[in-house]
Amino acid sequence: MKHSGGCHCGNVRFDVEMTIDTLMACNCSICSKRGYLLAFTPEKNFTLLSGADSLTDYQFGKKNIHHVFCKTCGVSAFRTGRSPIWASEFRCNKAKRCNSSPISTDASVANRKPSSAASV
C-alpha cells in the first residue's frame, strides 16, 4: 500500500510503499522523547519526491541510524540506516509523518489544530 508523508512546511515530501501491520514504540532516548511510532520497510520502497536540499541529518551513539529532518521546520520526516536490532533499512514515523489511516490507541487526543474561524 502506498503512503505519502513529509514535513510540516511542505518542503520535504515522500511516498513509501509498505504494509503497516505493526508499529514499534522504540524506547531509545530520541524516539521516546519525540513519541515516535515506527513502521519498517526496505529502503527500495521509499521515494523522496521533493526537498532533498531541505534535509539535514542527526546521529548519536553508535551512529547507525540517520534521523533525517527538515532544515526549515525541524520536523523529522524519516530514519534510515541499519541497526543490529532492526533488519529494515527505512523507518517511517507513522504517528507523525505518513498520511494514511489513523491508528487506534488508548491515548486521548488533544485537539491543537486551530479551526478556520479561530485566530492563531
N, C-alpha and C positions, 0 to 999 in steps of 0.2 A: 504494500500500500504506500502511495506517495504522501509525504507530509511536507509542508512548507514551513519555514521559520526565518528568524532573523532578529536583528536588534531593535531597540525602541525607536531610534531616529530614522530607520529605514535604509541606512547606507548599506548594511550587510543583509543579504537575502540568500537563502539556500533552499534546495529541495533535497530530501532524503527518502530513499525507497527502503522501507522497513516495516516489519510487523511488530507492533508493541504489545507483546503478551504479558511481559512482566517489567516492572520498574524496580530500580535499586536506589535506595537511600544510602549513599556512601557515608561513612562516619569519619572520613578524614577531616582535617581542620577546615579546609576551604569549602568542601561540599556541605558540611554540617552548618557552617556559618552562613552560607548562602541559600540553604534549603533546597539543594538540587535533588531532583528525582531523575535518574538516568536510564536511558534505553540504549542498547548497544547494537551495532551493525558493522560489517566490514566497510572500510573507507571507500571502496569502489562504488558503494551505493549512495555516496554523498556528492552533490554538485553545488559548488559555490556559484551563484547566479550573478552577484554583484558585491562590490565592497572589498575586494582583496587589498586595496591600498588603505582601507579604513581599519584593517585588523592589526592588533598587536597581541603579544603572547606573554603569559605569565607562567613561570615554572618555579617549583620549590622542591625541597627534599632531594630525592634521587633524580629529579628532573626527567622522569619517564613520561609524564603527561604534559601536553601543551594546553593550557587554559586560554582559549582564544576569545578575545573580546573586542568590541568596537572602541576605537580611539575617541570618537566623538561623544557617545552617550554612556560608555562604560559598561554596557550590557554584555554579559557573557553569552556568546552565541553557541559554542560547541567546544568539545575537547577532542584532541587526537593524541595518538601515541600508544605505546604498549606498556603494560604493567604485568608483573608476574601473576597478579591476581586475575586479570581480565585477558581473554584471548582476543577480544574485539579491538578494533583499531579506532573506532569512532564512537563518541558518546553524544547523544542529543539530550539536552535538558528538557525533558517532556513537559515538566510543570511550568517552565518559563518560556521556552523558545519555539517548540513545534506546534504549529497551529492546526490541531486536529481535535478529535472528540475530547470533551472534558473527561478527566479521570475521577473515579469515585474515591472519596476519602472520608474519614470520620472527623476531619478538622472543620471548624466553622470558617466561613469566608468573610473577610471584612471588605465591604464594597468601597474601594478607594477611587473608583473612576468617577470623574465629575459628570453630572448629567449635562445634556446640551444646553439647558437653561441656566445652569449654575455658573458662576464666575470662579475662576481658578486663582 
